[in-house]
Amino acid sequence: MRLSKDLVAASATPMVLAVLASGEDYGYSILRRITEASDGRIEWSEGLLYPLLHRLERQGLVSARWGEVGGRRRKYYALTRDGHRELEGQASQWSVVVDTLAGLLPSTAPGPTPGAARA
């Protein structure tokens, strides 16, 4: 299944903020964690992630620092206080959307078929 560009764009910020809520992380690891959390159904490119991280940094929602592990330089990102607040707000908004969609979708539970004759 491939997600629409609109859905990817709308969900990217809360997903990245959610990953960083558990502690600082670097780009490749963020990509891997999102792929794993979605059982491989969501796979982002670096071309999607890094511009988003830079925008979140400009907005003050994440901070960044350079670090070195095993001789490799990596940029590590962490949520700021504003980032935690933004995540809470976005998670609440997504809950409303998911609950509304669930309420609008036909139930998959067995039951009478609409328009079926009643005895």
N, CA, C and O of each residue as an XYZ file, in Angstrom:
476
protein
N       0.853     -1.178      0.000
C       0.000      0.000      0.000
C       0.895      1.236      0.000
O       1.882      1.306      0.733
N       0.543      2.178     -0.810
C       1.301      3.424     -0.878
C       0.434      4.557     -0.341
O      -0.713      4.725     -0.756
N       0.996      5.332      0.587
C       0.260      6.457      1.166
C       0.281      7.637      0.213
O       1.264      7.866     -0.492
N      -0.811      8.381      0.200
C      -0.873      9.570     -0.646
C       0.100     10.625     -0.134
O       0.441     10.652      1.048
N       0.537     11.486     -1.034
C       1.452     12.567     -0.650
C       0.815     13.471      0.397
O       1.497     13.956      1.299
N      -0.492     13.698      0.281
C      -1.185     14.553      1.248
C      -1.143     13.955      2.651
O      -0.914     14.669      3.628
N      -1.365     12.647      2.749
C      -1.347     11.990      4.053
C       0.064     11.960      4.633
O       0.248     12.164      5.833
N       1.046     11.710      3.796
C       2.440     11.724      4.251
C       2.794     13.115      4.770
O       3.388     13.247      5.841
N       2.437     14.138      4.024
C       2.759     15.509      4.436
C       2.077     15.869      5.750
O       2.680     16.503      6.616
N       0.819     15.463      5.895
C       0.070     15.807      7.109
C       0.580     15.059      8.336
O       0.509     15.577      9.451
N       1.087     13.858      8.143
C       1.489     13.031      9.283
C       2.974     13.101      9.611
O       3.388     12.606     10.659
N       3.772     13.692      8.761
C       5.223     13.673      8.946
C       5.658     14.366     10.234
O       6.458     13.813     10.990
N       5.153     15.546     10.490
C       5.588     16.281     11.682
C       5.251     15.532     12.968
O       6.143     15.340     13.794
N       4.004     15.100     13.177
C       3.743     14.400     14.436
C       4.531     13.092     14.565
O       4.896     12.707     15.676
N       4.798     12.408     13.457
C       5.571     11.166     13.556
C       7.007     11.439     13.984
O       7.544     10.735     14.839
N       7.627     12.448     13.399
C       9.008     12.770     13.778
C       9.053     13.254     15.224
O       9.941     12.862     15.981
N       8.113     14.094     15.609
C       8.078     14.559     16.997
C       7.874     13.386     17.951
O       8.469     13.357     19.028
N       7.041     12.421     17.569
C       6.794     11.251     18.417
C       8.056     10.410     18.572
O       8.339      9.909     19.661
N       8.814     10.251     17.493
C      10.075      9.512     17.588
C      11.003     10.215     18.565
O      11.616      9.572     19.417
N      11.106     11.532     18.444
C      12.035     12.286     19.292
C      11.548     12.437     20.727
O      12.322     12.835     21.598
N      10.281     12.129     20.991
C       9.759     12.211     22.359
C      10.457     11.219     23.283
O      10.490     11.419     24.497
N      11.017     10.149     22.712
C      11.697      9.158     23.549
C      13.177      9.465     23.729
O      13.888      8.719     24.403
N      13.646     10.559     23.132
C      15.042     10.953     23.298
C      15.668     11.362     21.984
O      15.102     11.139     20.914
N      16.833     11.958     22.074
C      17.468     12.467     20.860
C      17.833     11.331     19.926
O      18.078     10.201     20.351
N      17.862     11.657     18.645
C      18.131     10.648     17.627
C      18.682     11.337     16.382
O      18.629     12.562     16.266
N      19.206     10.548     15.461
C      19.759     11.090     14.215
C      18.921     10.602     13.040
O      18.117      9.681     13.180
N      19.115     11.222     11.890
C      18.262     11.038     10.733
C      17.999      9.616     10.312
O      16.843      9.200     10.237
N      19.057      8.848     10.031
C      18.850      7.486      9.557
C      18.062      6.662     10.572
O      17.192      5.875     10.197
N      18.361      6.841     11.832
C      17.655      6.099     12.877
C      16.182      6.496     12.931
O      15.320      5.643     13.144
N      15.887      7.772     12.741
C      14.491      8.234     12.711
C      13.752      7.547     11.570
O      12.641      7.048     11.752
N      14.373      7.522     10.390
C      13.760      6.849      9.236
C      13.495      5.378      9.552
O      12.410      4.867      9.272
N      14.468      4.707     10.124
C      14.348      3.283     10.444
C      13.243      3.040     11.482
O      12.477      2.085     11.355
N      13.159      3.886     12.492
C      12.141      3.695     13.536
C      10.730      3.872     12.976
O       9.813      3.152     13.372
N      10.551      4.815     12.066
C       9.231      5.015     11.454
C       8.878      3.811     10.581
O       7.743      3.334     10.609
N       9.838      3.326      9.815
C       9.599      2.141      8.984
C       9.239      0.942      9.857
O       8.299      0.211      9.546
N       9.978      0.734     10.942
C       9.705     -0.392     11.843
C       8.348     -0.251     12.526
O       7.607     -1.228     12.634
N       8.013      0.952     12.987
C       6.738      1.163     13.679
C       5.552      0.921     12.753
O       4.466      0.567     13.213
N       5.754      1.109     11.457
C       4.672      0.914     10.487
C       4.726     -0.476      9.854
O       4.028     -0.735      8.873
N       5.543     -1.364     10.402
C       5.734     -2.699      9.823
C       6.119     -2.619      8.349
O       5.690     -3.442      7.541
N       6.930     -1.622      8.009
C       7.436     -1.475      6.655
C       6.479     -0.813      5.678
O       6.789     -0.693      4.493
N       5.315     -0.381      6.160
C       4.329      0.226      5.264
C       4.623      1.686      4.987
O       4.118      2.240      4.010
N       5.428      2.323      5.825
C       5.828      3.714      5.607
C       7.342      3.745      5.493
O       8.052      3.394      6.435
N       7.823      4.160      4.352
C       9.254      4.305      4.129
C       9.494      5.675      3.525
O       9.086      5.959      2.399
N      10.159      6.512      4.290
C      10.467      7.854      3.827
C      11.866      7.900      3.269
O      12.714      7.064      3.581
N      12.088      8.896      2.434
C      13.434      9.134      1.913
C      14.097     10.218      2.760
O      13.439     10.935      3.513
N      15.394     10.315      2.617
C      16.125     11.397      3.287
C      15.656     12.742      2.765
O      15.680     13.738      3.488
N      15.225     12.771      1.501
C      14.738     14.005      0.888
C      13.467     14.527      1.522
O      13.162     15.714      1.400
N      12.723     13.675      2.192
C      11.548     14.118      2.934
C      11.943     14.509      4.360
O      11.493     15.532      4.877
N      12.789     13.686      4.992
C      13.089     13.871      6.403
C      13.922     15.109      6.704
O      13.558     15.895      7.578
N      15.028     15.297      6.001
C      15.947     16.371      6.392
C      15.369     17.774      6.229
O      15.583     18.612      7.104
N      14.654     18.064      5.160
C      14.006     19.383      5.111
C      13.002     19.571      6.254
O      12.869     20.671      6.790
N      12.298     18.499      6.624
C      11.361     18.580      7.748
C      12.104     18.855      9.052
O      11.687     19.713      9.830
N      13.191     18.144      9.297
C      13.969     18.381     10.518
C      14.506     19.810     10.559
O      14.496     20.444     11.614
N      14.972     20.316      9.427
C      15.489     21.694      9.385
C      14.367     22.700      9.659
O      14.583     23.696     10.351
N      13.174     22.444      9.121
C      12.034     23.332      9.381
C      11.652     23.284     10.860
O      11.399     24.326     11.465
N      11.607     22.094     11.443
C      11.272     21.969     12.865
C      12.307     22.668     13.738
O      11.975     23.232     14.780
N      13.558     22.627     13.305
C      14.614     23.327     14.042
C      14.417     24.841     13.948
O      14.538     25.545     14.950
N      14.115     25.343     12.746
C      13.859     26.793     12.584
C      12.663     27.243     13.416
O      12.647     28.361     13.930
N      11.665     26.375     13.549
C      10.468     26.701     14.320
C      10.682     26.572     15.823
O       9.799     26.918     16.608
N      11.836     26.082     16.224
C      12.132     25.931     17.647
C      11.502     24.701     18.278
O      11.427     24.608     19.503
N      11.045     23.750     17.457
C      10.423     22.539     17.988
C      11.439     21.439     18.267
O      11.199     20.555     19.090
N      12.575     21.499     17.578
C      13.675     20.573     17.850
C      14.966     21.364     17.933
O      15.106     22.431     17.336
N      15.904     20.817     18.687
C      17.258     21.367     18.719
C      18.168     20.350     18.043
O      17.808     19.180     17.911
N      19.333     20.790     17.618
C      20.258     19.895     16.928
C      21.671     20.129     17.438
O      22.044     21.235     17.829
N      22.434     19.058     17.418
C      23.846     19.143     17.785
C      24.601     18.104     16.979
O      24.066     17.049     16.639
N      25.853     18.420     16.678
C      26.699     17.460     15.987
C      27.384     16.578     17.010
O      27.829     17.050     18.056
N      27.466     15.294     16.702
C      28.164     14.338     17.547
C      28.962     13.395     16.672
O      28.792     13.367     15.453
N      29.831     12.624     17.299
C      30.645     11.685     16.552
C      30.563     10.323     17.219
O      30.738     10.194     18.431
N      30.291      9.309     16.405
C      30.225      7.932     16.893
C      31.043      7.072     15.947
O      30.785      7.041     14.743
N      32.019      6.382     16.489
C      32.845      5.505     15.654
C      33.509      6.226     14.500
O      33.680      5.650     13.425
N      33.886      7.472     14.705
C      34.553      8.245     13.670
C      33.610      8.882     12.658
O      34.064      9.537     11.719
N      32.313      8.700     12.836
C      31.336      9.289     11.906
C      30.612     10.442     12.588
O      30.131     10.319     13.714
N      30.547     11.559     11.883
C      29.797     12.708     12.406
C      28.324     12.527     12.081
O      27.952     12.162     10.965
N      27.497     12.792     13.082
C      26.048     12.717     12.908
C      25.434     13.928     13.578
O      25.943     14.444     14.573
N      24.322     14.365     13.004
C      23.569     15.442     13.621
C      22.431     14.812     14.414
O      21.607     14.076     13.871
N      22.403     15.111     15.689
C      21.396     14.569     16.594
C      20.324     15.621     16.852
O      20.624     16.799     17.046
N      19.084     15.182     16.850
C      17.938     16.064     17.050
C      17.231     15.677     18.339
O      17.160     14.500     18.692
N      16.708     16.684     19.040
C      15.974     16.451     20.282
C      14.793     17.406     20.343
O      14.840     18.513     19.805
N      13.731     16.958     21.008
C      12.571     17.837     21.182
C      12.883     18.951     22.164
O      13.560     18.732     23.168
N      12.399     20.121     21.877
C      12.463     21.233     22.823
C      11.169     21.217     23.642
O      10.277     20.407     23.389
N      11.077     22.090     24.596
C       9.843     22.223     25.384
C       8.669     22.547     24.453
O       7.585     21.980     24.592
N       8.893     23.458     23.509
C       7.837     23.784     22.538
C       7.497     22.571     21.671
O       6.341     22.387     21.291
N       8.490     21.752     21.360
C       8.260     20.546     20.578
C       7.375     19.553     21.305
O       6.516     18.917     20.695
N       7.581     19.418     22.612
C       6.720     18.536     23.417
C       5.280     19.044     23.407
O       4.340     18.259     23.277
N       5.113     20.346     23.545
C       3.753     20.926     23.515
C       3.110     20.725     22.145
O       1.929     20.391     22.048
N       3.891     20.930     21.093
C       3.372     20.740     19.735
C       2.950     19.288     19.520
O       1.905     19.029     18.924
N       3.746     18.350     19.995
C       3.402     16.935     19.863
C       2.089     16.628     20.575
O       1.242     15.921     20.029
N       1.914     17.142     21.770
C       0.655     16.926     22.498
C      -0.531     17.451     21.702
O      -1.551     16.773     21.582
N      -0.398     18.659     21.158
C      -1.478     19.250     20.371
C      -1.764     18.458     19.103
O      -2.922     18.214     18.763
N      -0.707     18.057     18.407
C      -0.905     17.304     17.168
C      -1.480     15.918     17.450
O      -2.317     15.434     16.688
N      -1.044     15.276     18.531
C      -1.580     13.956     18.875
C      -3.076     14.055     19.179
O      -3.850     13.182     18.787
N      -3.480     15.114     19.875
C      -4.904     15.320     20.155
C      -5.695     15.524     18.871
O      -6.792     14.986     18.718
N      -5.144     16.291     17.961
C      -5.820     16.530     16.684
C      -5.950     15.231     15.884
O      -7.001     14.956     15.305
N      -4.881     14.436     15.856
C      -4.943     13.171     15.123
C      -5.945     12.221     15.752
O      -6.603     11.463     15.040
N      -6.076     12.245     17.062
C      -7.067     11.394     17.730
C      -8.471     11.748     17.269
O      -9.293     10.861     17.039
N      -8.750     13.043     17.132
C     -10.063     13.482     16.647
C     -10.288     12.968     15.229
O     -11.366     12.462     14.917
N      -9.286     13.092     14.375
C      -9.415     12.646     12.985
C      -9.641     11.131     12.923
O     -10.540     10.668     12.221
N      -8.829     10.360     13.653
C      -8.947      8.900     13.629
C     -10.301      8.465     14.191
O     -10.957      7.597     13.615
N     -10.722      9.056     15.306
C     -12.016      8.705     15.898
C     -13.167      9.038     14.959
O     -14.117      8.265     14.836
N     -13.083     10.185     14.299
C     -14.138     10.592     13.366
C     -14.200      9.641     12.184
O     -15.283      9.217     11.779
N     -13.055      9.307     11.635
C     -13.021      8.381     10.509
C     -13.574      7.019     10.914
O     -14.340      6.417     10.162
N     -13.199      6.529     12.084
C     -13.706      5.249     12.561
C     -15.230      5.297     12.726
O     -15.921      4.318     12.446
N     -15.742      6.430     13.177
C     -17.180      6.563     13.344
C     -17.930      6.656     12.031
O     -19.116      6.331     11.970
N     -17.261      7.093     10.987
C     -17.903      7.244      9.685
C     -17.820      5.990      8.822
O     -18.672      5.773      7.960
N     -16.802      5.167      9.048
C     -16.636      3.967      8.237
C     -17.676      2.921      8.611
O     -18.049      2.799      9.778
N     -18.139      2.175      7.630
C     -19.072      1.086      7.946
C     -18.393      0.081      8.866
O     -17.197     -0.183      8.747
N     -19.157     -0.460      9.760
C     -18.631     -1.440     10.703
C     -18.275     -2.717      9.967
O     -18.960     -3.105      9.021
N     -17.216     -3.366     10.393
C     -16.843     -4.641      9.806
C     -17.411     -5.796     10.610
O     -17.230     -6.960     10.252
N     -18.100     -5.470     11.700
C     -18.702     -6.523     12.528
C     -19.891     -7.129     11.794
O     -20.632     -6.423     11.109
N     -20.071     -8.447     11.940
C     -21.220     -9.060     11.277
C     -22.515     -8.509     11.844
O     -22.627     -8.250     13.042
N     -23.459     -8.341     10.993
C     -24.752     -7.829     11.409
C     -25.678     -7.783     10.220
O     -25.328     -8.248      9.136
N     -26.847     -7.229     10.413
C     -27.789     -7.181      9.297
C     -27.256     -6.314      8.176
O     -26.630     -5.283      8.423
N     -27.497     -6.723      6.968
C     -27.125     -5.956      5.791
C     -28.134     -4.849      5.608
O     -29.337     -5.101      5.687
N     -27.679     -3.613      5.364
C     -28.636     -2.527      5.159
C     -29.609     -2.889      4.048
O     -29.209     -3.368      2.987
N     -30.874     -2.658      4.300
C     -31.913     -2.920      3.303
C     -32.378     -4.353      3.289
O     -33.255     -4.701      2.499
N     -31.814     -5.210      4.148
C     -32.226     -6.611      4.163
C     -33.608     -6.733      4.793
O     -33.966     -5.962      5.683
N     -34.373     -7.704      4.326
C     -35.722     -7.930      4.858
C     -35.638     -8.416      6.290
O     -34.742     -9.184      6.640
N     -36.560     -7.973      7.110
C     -36.591     -8.378      8.508
C     -37.715     -9.385      8.711
O     -38.776     -9.266      8.099
N     -37.489    -10.366      9.561
C     -38.512    -11.388      9.801
C     -39.487    -10.947     10.846
O     -40.417    -11.685     11.173
